[in-house]
Amino acid sequence: MAFRQRLLHFLGIRLSVDSALPGCRSFDLDEEVIRAVRELAEREQRPEGEVASALLAFALEHRDAAEENLRNWQTLSAREQQVVAMVCKNFTNQQIAERLFISPETVKSHIRNSARKLGLRTKLELRQALVDWDFSAWSDNDINQPL
């Protein structure tokens, strides 16, 4: 199943061809999604269709960015991945250096190179871009092993 189809399924949206308008599609939403869209539209004083469209566009953009981050993540070296994982777990550069048995300057270099490969510029952007990622699998035992 294609990503967009999975997303629509997850959101409770079923595409159905509208027989009155050849080639056009309409969305059938489950009751919970309809209620949430209605409430949001009412709060924002916007049409429901506009709110639903904006939410779907946002979700697709967010997912596209996540897929790009994953592709870029795979270009990082094992050491760069370790450093990024530790950055995302809020370790300081000094803590990273001590745990990986490298200098703080090397840590800075790995952060700079990783950020560049991910299309980012700063450590903060790095954390923000990967905020939804789960780095809990990067246990201290894994991190403490020198490469």
N, C-alpha and C positions, 0 to 999 in steps of 0.2 A: 504494500500500500504506500503510495507516494506521501511525502511529508505533509503537503497541503491537505490531502485527504485525511490523514491522521489528525492534523490540527483541527480541521472542521469537525471531525468525529468527536474529538476531545471537547470541543466547545459546544457540542450538542447541535451542530448545524448539519442538515442534510440538504444537498443540492437537488433540486428537482426542476425539470424543464417546464417553463410556463407555456402552456399550449396557446395562449392568447398572443404571445410575442415570440415568434420563432427565433431560436438561438439565444434567447434570454434565459437567465436562471433566477430562481427565487430561493430564498432560504427559509427552511422550516426549523424553528428553534424549539428546544424543550422548554417546559414551563419555568424552570428555575432560571435559565438564561434569559428568557423573555422578561421575567420579573426584574432581574438585575439590570437589564438594559433600560427598561422603563423607568426604574428608580433613578438611574444615573442620568437619563435624558431629562427627567423632571427636575432633578437638582441643578443640572447645567442649563436648563431651559433651551434644549436643542431637540430637533426631531429624532425619534428613535432610530430610524434608518441611518442617519448621519452618525450617531453614537456607535451603533453596531459596526458600521463600516470603519470608523476610526479605530475601534478596539481590534478588529480583525487585522487592519493594516499595521497597527502597533505590534501585535503578536507576531505577524509574519516578519516584520523588520527585526524584532528582537531575536527571533529564531534564526534568521539569516545571519545576523551578527554572531550568534553563538556558534553556528556551523563554521563561519570564517575563523573564529577564535580557535576552534578545535583543529581545523586544517593547519593554522599557523602554529599551534601548540606542538603538532607533530614534527615541525621543522626544528624545534629546540633540541639541543643536546640533552643527555641525561642530567648533567650537572646543572644546566640552565633550568630544567624542569624542577630539580630539587630546590634551587634558589627561589624560583617563582612560587613554588608551593609554600615555602617558608615565609616569603613575603606576604602571601595571602593568608597565612596563619598568624600574621602580625609579629613575626620575629624582627628584631632590629638587625641592621647590617652587622653589627658586632656579634650578636648572638649567632647569626648565620655563619659568620667567619669561624667562630669558635667551634661550632658543631660540625662544620665541614672540613675543618683543618686547613683553611685557606685564609688569605689576608682580606681585610675589609675592602681594599682596593679591588681585589679580584671579585668580591661580591658585587661591588658597584659596577664593574665591567659586565658581569653576567646579567645584572638587572638591566643595564643600558642595552645590551645586545638583545636580550629577551623582549624588552619593550619594543625595540625597533622591529624585530621579527613579527611582533603582534600588531604592528602599525600604531604603536603608542609612543608617548614621550616620557612619562614619569612613572614613579613607583605608585603614586596615587591612582593614575589612570589604569595601571596594571591591576591593582586591587579592584577597582570599580568594574573593569571589563570582565573579571572572573569572579565577581561577587557571588554568583549563583552556583559556582563550582564547589564540589565537596572534596576537600583535601584531607578529610579525616583518615583516608587510607594511607596517607603519608605519615606513618607513625614515627615517633622519635627514633625507634630502632632503625628504620629504613633511612632516615635522614642522617643518622650518626655514622653510617658506614661510608668511609671514603671511597671514591670511585677510582 
